[in-house]
Amino acid sequence: MTYRFFTPVPASTATGLTGEVYRQLRDEFLGPAPTFQALAAVPEVLAATWSLMREALLAGDGSRVDREIVASAVSRANRCRFCVDAHVMLLHALGEHEVAEVIARGGTPSEPGHAELAAWAEASRSPMAAGWTSRYGPEVTGTLLVFHFINRVVSALLDPDLLPGGLQRSSVVRSVGGRLYARTAREPRQPGRSLPLLDVGTTEPPAWAGESPVGVAYAALRNAAIQCGDLLGDVARQTVTATVRWEDGRYPARPSDWAVDLVRDVPGTDRVGTRIALLAAFAPSAISVGDVALWRLSHPADADLVRLVAYGAITATDHVARALTSAHL
């Protein structure tokens, strides 16, 4: 697979916080997957993303199958083909071959509990319109939130094909790939191992997470990614936040034209950055080479592009999380 706008440094050269995240990824997941390598230019966002995914999707005693269904279904709602393919393969790794192929085809799982999970995950794309909240525990809820974030990062920064020529869309390839990862996918993970990687500061974990490490990890991710918005001025940030709230996850019919219209009143120096952040929140695959080239005229570093995408992604993710916060007041 390829990256859309830059090529990260090789994983073998990583040191410091990035190196420690990569070590955990090798121990507990599928190695430094492209998703995490794309974030490596901003180590604090990388560490918090890995921590939330680990504590929500991989650790604890909850059903890993349920969580993979949520990861796949929310990825489908966000039109992240890369993530749908990856987590369908992991459902195969868990032995859920029928469920995996139903989700891959865009269908509804036959088991009622699985169908409810998938419908709940897909409804979270537009939480206000759906009256969305969560009756599930922190691991399932955290899985949903981390994939709202990851889907947007992946769709912005990576090409959609997990394997050359889209081979992962073959049911045979998905099944064989799943069997290769079966042992890793089924190994239990103890909660909390990733938390020493985090700089939580004074941010309080959200009420919906209770005492779970998932809450600490979500607070760290929100804090790190929201701070990335400092690349933009006040009017630009207000435009992104307000648009996320009033559009409520609606996918624009023509994302590029939609974004141009929304930034007309933003100060000229912030227009291209605001446009990229808005597209990251709503239609990240619509971020173009031209958008990035204009942004790089004033912000040439890869890290600043990653920060901008992370800011748009967390603004959309936190819109979903606010529905949970309101339910706990």
N, C-alpha and C positions, 0 to 999 in steps of 0.2 A: 504494500500500500504506500501511498505518497502523501506528503504534506502539501497544503495549498500555497502557502506564502513564504515558508522558510523551512530549512532542514535543521532540526535540533542537533546539538552536539552529541557525539556517540555516548551511549549509556555507560560504556566501559571507562570513560574518563571522568565520570561524575564524582564529586567530593562533597564534603560538608553535609548540609541538610538534604540536598538532592541525593547524594550517595547513600544516606541512611534510608531514605524513602525507597530507593531502588533495591536496597538489600531486603527490606520487608516485602517488597513486591516479588522478588525472586523466591523468598521463603514461603509466601502465603498466597500468591495469586498466580498470574501467568507470566511473571517477569515484568520488566519495564515496558508495558504495553504502549502503543502509539499515543493513546489518550494522555497518559502521564508524561511521556516525553514531550508532547506539545506544550505542557504547562511548566516544564523544567526551567524555563527562563525566569520564572517568578517562584522561587522555592517555597515561600510561605503559602502561596495558593496551592501549589503542588502538594505540600504536606497536608494541608487541611482537606483537600479533595480526597486524597488517599485515605486519610483518617476517617472521614465520614463514610466513604464507601466500605472500608473495612469493618467499622463498628456496626454499620447498618446491614450490609449485605452478607458479610462473611462470618461475623462473630455471633456468639450467643447460642441459645437453644431453640430459637424459632425455626420454623420450616424454611429451609433454603429454597425449596421449590416455590413456595408462596412468594418469596422475595424476588426470585428470578422471573416469575410471571409479572410482578409489578414492574421490574426493570424493563422487561420486554414491552409491556403494554404502554407505559408512559413514553418509551422511546418511539413507539408507533404513533402515539398522539402528537409527538413533537416532530414527526417525519424524519427521524434520525435512522436512516437505513443501516448505517454502520453498527449502531448499538443494538438494533433489533437483531441483526444477524449474529452478533457476538453472543447475545444472551439467549437466543434460540439454541445456539450451539451448546451453551452451558446447561440448558434444560436437557438436551440430549445427554450431556455428561452426567446428569443426575438420574438418568434412566427414564425421563418423562418424554418419550419419543412422540407419542400422539399429541400431547399438549404442545410440544415444540413446533410440530408441523402445522397444527391449527393456527397458532399465533403467527407463524411465518407466512401463512396464506391470508392473514387478516381476519380470521374467523374468531368465534367465541368458544372457549373451552367447554366441554360437555359437563364436567363436574361443577355443580352449582357454586361451591365455594370458590373455585378457581375463576368461574365466570364473573362472580361478584367482585373479586379482586381486580380483574382486568377492567371491568366497567368503572370501578372506583378510580383506578389509576388514570384511565383515559379522560374521565370527567374533570380531573384536576387541571387540565390544560386551561380551562376557563372557570376558575373556582367561584366567581361571583355569580355567573349565569347559572351554574349548576347547584348553587347553594351548598358547595362542597365543604366537607370537613372530614375528620378521620375517627373511626371507631377502632382502629388498629393500634397496636403497640408501637413503641419508638423504633424498633428495628424495621418494620414494614414501612412506617411513615418516613423514616430517615432514608430508606432505599428510594422511595418515590422522590424525595427532595433532591438527593444527590444526583439522580438521573435527570431531573429537570436541568440541573447545572451542567452535568457532563454532556448531555445531548447537544446543548447549545455550543459548548466548546468544540466538540467533535465536528459538528456540522459546519462550524466556522473555519476550522483550521486543518481538517483532514479531508481527503477524498473519501467518498462513500464506500468504496470497495475494500473490504477486509482482505480479500485475496485477489490476485491478478485475474482480470476478466470477469470479476464477480462470481468466481467459482463457489463461494460460500452460499450462493443461492440455490445450489443443487442440494436436494434432500440427502443424497448419498454422501456428499462432502460434509454436510452439517453433521450427519450421524457419525461418520468416521472421525471427524474432528472432535466431536463430543466424547467419544470413547477414549481418545488420546489424553483428554484432560480429566477423565472420570476420577482418578485417584485424588488429584489436587482439589477438585470441586467438592468432594465428599469429606475431606478432612475437617474435623471441628476446629474452630478458632476461639481462643479465650478472649473475652472482651478486655479492652483497655490498653493493649500493647502499643497502639499507635499514639496514645495521648501524650507521651513525653516529647513527641515531635512538635507539639503545638505551642503557639504563643497566644493564649486566650486573652490575656490582659484582664481588664475589669468587666468584660462582657459576660452577662449572666446567661446560662443555658436556658432555652425556652421551656415554658411550663409544660408543653405537650410531651416533652421527653422525660419528665420526672428525674430520677437519679441515674438514668442510663448514660453511659459514655457517648451515646449518639448525640445527646444534647450538647455536650462539651464540644464535640467535633463540628456540629452544625454552627454553633456560636463562633468557633474559630474560622470556619470558612466564610461565614457572612462578614465577619470583621475584616478579614484579609481582602476579600474581593470588593467590598464596599469602599475600602480605602483606595482601591485602584481608580475610583471615580475622581480622585484628586487631579487626574490628568485633564479634566474638564472644568470649566467655570461653573458658577452657581446656576446661571440660567440654563446651561446645557444639562446639568444634572437634574434640575427641576423638570425640564422637558422630558427626559428619559423616565423619571419616576412617575410623572403625571400620565404619560402615554401608556405605560404599563398598567396603571390602575384603570384608566377609562376604557382601554381596548380589551382588557381582560382575556388575553390569550388569543384573540381573533387573528387568524392567519391572513395577512394582506393578500388581496387578489393579485396585485402587481407590486411586490415589495419595494423595488427600487424607486418607482414613482411615488409610492406612499411615503417613503423615508425622505425624499427630496421635499415634498410638501410640508412635512412636519418641522423641518429645520430652517424654514425661511426666516423666522424671527430670531433665530439664535445668532449671537455675534459671529462674524465671519470667520474668526480664527478657530472657532469651535464647531463649525458646521460639519466638516467631514468626520470628526471624532464622534459627534452626536449621532450622525447618520449610522456609523458603524456600530455604536452601542445599541441603537434602536434595532438594527437588523439582527444583532446578536441576541436580543431579547425575543424577537418575533420570528425571524426568517433567516437564521444565520448562514445558510448555504447561499443566500443571495448577496453576501458580501463579495465584492468583485476585486479583481486585480487592480482596476482603476481606483477604487476606494482606498485600497491599501497603499497604492503608489502616492496618492495625494496625502494621506496621513504621514507617510514616511518623509515627506518634504520637511516636516517640522519635528517628527519623532522617528528617527531612523532605526532605533533599536528594536529587535524582535520582542524584547521584554515589554515594551510599551504597547505593542499590538496585542500581546497576550493579556496585559492588564485591562485594556479597553474591552476586549471580548469578555473577560471575566466579570467586569463591572456590569455589562449588559445582561450577562447570564444570571448573575446573582440577583439583579433587580427583578427579573422575571421569576426566579425561584422564590425570592422572599415574598412576592405577591401571593404565591400559593401558601407559604408558611404563615402569612398574616391571617389567613382564614382559620388556621389552627389556633393562633394566639387569641383571636376574638372568641373562639368557642370555649377557651379556658378562663376568660375573664368573669 
